[in-house]
Amino acid sequence: MKDDILLSRRTIRKYTSKPVDDELLNEILKKGCRASTTGNMQVYSIVISKGEDVKKELAPFHFNQKMVTGAPVVLTFCADFNRFNRWCEMRNARPGYDNFLSFITAAIDALLVAQTVCIAAEDEGLGICYLGTTTYMAHKIIEVLRLPPGVVPVTTVTLGWPDEYPEQADRLPLEAVIHHERYQDYAPGDIERLYSQKEARADSQQFVRENNKETLAQVFTDVRYKKEDNVHFSKILLQVLKDQGFMNQ
Amino acid sequence: MKDDILLSRRTIRKYTSKPVDDELLNEILKKGCRASTTGNMQVYSIVISKGEDVKKELAPFHFNQKMVTGAPVVLTFCADFNRFNRWCEMRNARPGYDNFLSFITAAIDALLVAQTVCIAAEDEGLGICYLGTTTYMAHKIIEVLRLPPGVVPVTTVTLGWPDEYPEQADRLPLEAVIHHERYQDYAPGDIERLYSQKEARADSQQFVRENNKETLAQVFTDVRYKKEDNVHFSKILLQVLKDQGFMNQ
């Protein structure tokens, strides 16, 4: 791998029309499947959508983010106990994976594979973007991709050759997210210190102005990630887990 | 990065007594924090436990797997809205992140960071092992690490210099986990084909004999990942989400 690939990465939302070669994609996916997996069960699936029709069907459920139809490849990473359950049933074994813990286990599997695929792709010069909309609209993505019971989409990644070179996103200082030995809770002075750089950035201040808010935090709570939306999509997601057979405990 | 680091990796459960240098660990964690994060909120925390006392306290809640006290570093990756909520409250913003969707959002953040940290560590020659016990015993890990409301441990990684070079774990053929355009469900013939190599392995057959079972699948359903345990730990985990303030929807 290129030396600074992890440190220098940026999310890519604009791709050239050049397709991603099948052989290259397979190589990347193979690397992804070397990621750790609970008990070596590999309880995940990856749906590779390249066709215009499927991408167009998916687009509204990703709130029409341009990457969905603009990227040559859309990867939907799913928590998947369906395949494992079918194997068990054919082998005189009674699967007990229709519960919440099993969903979380499978979601962890899917996410470790997703991130490994992304790193392998970036190492080849490809660009990626995660779509958080997957957990909001899982019920609709299930319909489009025809996911059977035992399968829940957890995240989506768009993939292609970069057609932009954006600024790298800012991050909080490392000390903001690490704790030594045990968790040290944040005093007001800590929060002031840890968020000061972020708040002072020109792009943050512009963001506040554009949204007619007083503070950057209000842009998150009142505009981007609102309570009413979170509550609404929480209910839907819990219903999805029930419908897909993961809430029998 | 070394070229074949993703393809040649193996999980390491035995470590030398050589400590992991602080500077190296920080570099690895910094790379981890370049991973994608929802809306750049960074709603995760990493608890770094190196002290014998904390590791000994954690060990029973990881079912005394030898890696916990045997590794120089234990990393607990947490879904964390606590820091973000505190920031919002100090900035006249009303956080609405006490719901299930927000937990999933934060868990995704934490897992993408975890896997990036693991890859960065392996690229330095370090060995890692994920502990799936974290979601079983989250309530106890919360006590040991003193995690406040808004924080839930999602996975744990042990880290150190390898003192073994185990065989690489087997994986299903790539075609088992990928689907083109939409999900193609598995017919019995598919399952036979996809699991045949795994079942034919000498270590799989030994595993079946040692556990006095008829099939490999039964080792999973009757011994390793039993329904009664999954149901039990599902109830506990859902209670943890409630107790930590993520089930108000």
Contacts between the chains, C-beta under 8 A, distances in Angstrom:
chain1	res1	chain2	res2	distance
A	1	B	1	2.5
A	1	B	2	6.7
A	1	B	3	6.7
A	1	B	5	6.3
A	1	B	6	7.7
A	1	B	123	6.9
A	2	B	1	6.7
A	3	B	1	6.7
A	5	B	1	6.2
A	6	B	1	7.7
A	6	B	31	3.9
A	6	B	34	5.9
A	6	B	116	6.4
A	6	B	119	7.3
A	6	B	120	5.5
A	7	B	30	7.0
A	7	B	31	5.6
A	7	B	34	6.0
A	9	B	34	5.5
A	11	B	36	6.1
A	26	B	174	6.5
A	29	B	174	6.0
A	29	B	178	6.3
A	30	B	7	7.0
A	30	B	174	5.6
A	31	B	6	3.9
A	31	B	7	5.6
A	33	B	171	5.4
A	33	B	172	7.9
A	33	B	174	6.4
A	33	B	177	6.3
A	34	B	6	5.9
A	34	B	7	6.0
A	34	B	9	5.5
A	34	B	171	7.1
A	35	B	115	6.6
A	36	B	11	6.1
A	36	B	118	7.4
A	36	B	128	7.8
A	36	B	129	7.8
A	36	B	130	4.5
A	38	B	130	8.0
A	38	B	132	4.8
A	39	B	132	7.4
A	39	B	220	6.9
A	39	B	224	5.7
A	39	B	225	6.3
A	40	B	169	5.4
A	40	B	170	7.2
A	40	B	171	7.8
A	41	B	220	6.9
A	41	B	225	7.6
A	42	B	171	6.7
A	42	B	172	5.6
A	42	B	176	7.4
A	42	B	177	6.1
A	44	B	177	6.4
A	45	B	177	5.5
A	45	B	178	7.2
A	45	B	179	6.0
A	45	B	183	6.9
A	46	B	177	6.0
A	46	B	178	5.1
A	46	B	179	7.1
A	47	B	178	7.7
A	47	B	179	4.6
A	47	B	180	8.0
A	47	B	181	7.5
A	47	B	182	6.6
A	47	B	183	5.9
A	48	B	178	6.0
A	48	B	179	6.9
A	48	B	180	5.7
A	48	B	181	7.4
A	49	B	181	5.5
A	49	B	182	7.5
A	50	B	181	7.2
A	51	B	181	5.4
A	54	B	181	5.1
A	54	B	182	6.5
A	78	B	183	7.8
A	80	B	177	7.9
A	82	B	185	7.3
A	82	B	186	7.4
A	83	B	176	6.9
A	83	B	177	7.9
A	83	B	186	5.6
A	83	B	191	7.4
A	83	B	194	7.7
A	84	B	220	7.9
A	86	B	186	5.4
A	86	B	188	7.9
A	86	B	191	5.3
A	87	B	191	5.2
A	87	B	195	5.4
A	87	B	217	5.7
A	88	B	217	4.5
A	88	B	220	7.1
A	88	B	221	5.6
A	90	B	188	6.2
A	90	B	191	5.6
A	90	B	192	7.6
A	90	B	217	7.8
A	91	B	214	7.9
A	91	B	215	4.0
A	91	B	216	7.1
A	91	B	217	3.7
A	91	B	218	6.8
A	92	B	214	6.1
A	92	B	215	6.0
A	92	B	217	7.6
A	92	B	218	6.8
A	93	B	215	6.0
A	93	B	217	3.7
A	93	B	218	4.4
A	93	B	220	6.9
A	93	B	221	4.2
A	93	B	222	7.1
A	94	B	221	5.4
A	94	B	227	7.1
A	95	B	221	5.7
A	95	B	227	7.7
A	96	B	221	6.3
A	96	B	225	7.4
A	96	B	226	6.1
A	96	B	227	2.2
A	96	B	228	7.3
A	96	B	230	5.3
A	96	B	231	7.2
A	97	B	225	7.4
A	97	B	227	7.8
A	97	B	230	6.6
A	99	B	227	7.9
A	99	B	230	5.0
A	99	B	231	5.5
A	99	B	234	4.2
A	100	B	234	4.1
A	100	B	237	6.2
A	100	B	238	5.7
A	101	B	135	6.4
A	101	B	136	7.3
A	101	B	230	5.0
A	101	B	231	8.0
A	101	B	233	4.7
A	101	B	234	4.1
A	101	B	237	5.8
A	102	B	230	5.6
A	102	B	234	7.6
A	104	B	107	7.9
A	104	B	135	5.2
A	104	B	237	6.8
A	105	B	132	6.8
A	105	B	135	7.1
A	107	B	104	7.9
A	107	B	107	7.5
A	108	B	111	6.1
A	108	B	132	7.7
A	108	B	135	7.6
A	108	B	154	7.3
A	108	B	155	6.2
A	111	B	108	6.1
A	111	B	111	4.1
A	111	B	112	6.5
A	111	B	115	7.2
A	112	B	111	6.5
A	112	B	114	7.5
A	112	B	115	4.7
A	112	B	130	7.7
A	114	B	112	7.6
A	115	B	35	6.6
A	115	B	111	7.2
A	115	B	112	4.8
A	115	B	115	4.0
A	115	B	116	6.1
A	116	B	6	6.4
A	116	B	115	6.1
A	116	B	119	6.8
A	118	B	36	7.4
A	119	B	6	7.3
A	119	B	116	6.9
A	119	B	119	5.7
A	120	B	6	5.6
A	123	B	1	6.8
A	128	B	36	7.8
A	129	B	36	7.8
A	130	B	36	4.5
A	130	B	38	8.0
A	130	B	112	7.7
A	132	B	38	4.8
A	132	B	39	7.4
A	132	B	105	6.8
A	132	B	108	7.7
A	135	B	101	6.4
A	135	B	104	5.3
A	135	B	105	7.1
A	135	B	108	7.6
A	136	B	101	7.3
A	144	B	182	7.3
A	145	B	179	7.8
A	145	B	182	4.9
A	145	B	183	5.3
A	146	B	182	4.9
A	146	B	183	5.2
A	147	B	183	5.2
A	148	B	183	6.8
A	148	B	185	5.4
A	151	B	183	6.7
A	154	B	108	7.3
A	155	B	108	6.2
A	169	B	40	5.4
A	170	B	40	7.2
A	171	B	33	5.4
A	171	B	34	7.1
A	171	B	40	7.8
A	171	B	42	6.8
A	172	B	33	7.9
A	172	B	42	5.6
A	174	B	26	6.5
A	174	B	29	6.0
A	174	B	30	5.6
A	174	B	33	6.4
A	176	B	42	7.4
A	176	B	83	6.9
A	177	B	33	6.4
A	177	B	42	6.1
A	177	B	44	6.4
A	177	B	45	5.4
A	177	B	46	6.0
A	177	B	80	7.8
A	177	B	83	7.9
A	178	B	29	6.2
A	178	B	45	7.3
A	178	B	46	5.1
A	178	B	47	7.7
A	178	B	48	6.0
A	179	B	45	6.1
A	179	B	46	7.1
A	179	B	47	4.6
A	179	B	48	6.9
A	179	B	145	7.8
A	180	B	47	8.0
A	180	B	48	5.8
A	181	B	47	7.5
A	181	B	48	7.4
A	181	B	49	5.5
A	181	B	50	7.2
A	181	B	51	5.4
A	181	B	54	5.1
A	182	B	47	6.6
A	182	B	49	7.6
A	182	B	54	6.5
A	182	B	144	7.4
A	182	B	145	4.9
A	182	B	146	4.9
A	183	B	45	6.9
A	183	B	47	5.9
A	183	B	78	7.8
A	183	B	145	5.3
A	183	B	146	5.1
A	183	B	147	5.1
A	183	B	148	6.8
A	183	B	151	6.7
A	185	B	82	7.4
A	185	B	146	8.0
A	185	B	148	5.4
A	186	B	82	7.4
A	186	B	83	5.6
A	186	B	86	5.4
A	188	B	86	7.9
A	188	B	90	6.1
A	191	B	83	7.3
A	191	B	86	5.3
A	191	B	87	5.2
A	191	B	90	5.6
A	192	B	90	7.6
A	194	B	83	7.7
A	195	B	87	5.4
A	214	B	91	7.9
A	214	B	92	6.1
A	215	B	91	4.0
A	215	B	92	6.0
A	215	B	93	6.0
A	216	B	91	7.1
A	217	B	87	5.7
A	217	B	88	4.4
A	217	B	90	7.8
A	217	B	91	3.7
A	217	B	92	7.6
A	217	B	93	3.7
A	218	B	91	6.8
A	218	B	92	6.8
A	218	B	93	4.3
A	220	B	39	6.9
A	220	B	41	6.9
A	220	B	84	7.9
A	220	B	88	7.0
A	220	B	93	6.9
A	221	B	88	5.6
A	221	B	93	4.2
A	221	B	94	5.4
A	221	B	95	5.7
A	221	B	96	6.3
A	222	B	93	7.1
A	222	B	94	8.0
A	224	B	39	5.8
A	225	B	39	6.3
A	225	B	41	7.6
A	225	B	96	7.4
A	225	B	97	7.4
A	226	B	96	6.1
A	227	B	94	7.2
A	227	B	95	7.7
A	227	B	96	2.2
A	227	B	97	7.8
A	227	B	99	7.9
A	228	B	96	7.3
A	230	B	96	5.3
A	230	B	97	6.6
A	230	B	99	5.0
A	230	B	101	5.0
A	230	B	102	5.6
A	230	B	249	7.6
A	231	B	96	7.2
A	231	B	99	5.6
A	231	B	248	7.7
A	231	B	249	4.7
A	233	B	101	4.7
A	234	B	99	4.2
A	234	B	100	4.1
A	234	B	101	4.2
A	234	B	102	7.6
A	234	B	249	3.7
A	235	B	249	5.4
A	237	B	100	6.2
A	237	B	101	5.8
A	237	B	104	6.7
A	238	B	100	5.7
A	238	B	249	7.4
A	248	B	231	7.7
A	249	B	230	7.6
A	249	B	231	4.7
A	249	B	234	3.7
A	249	B	235	5.4
A	249	B	238	7.4
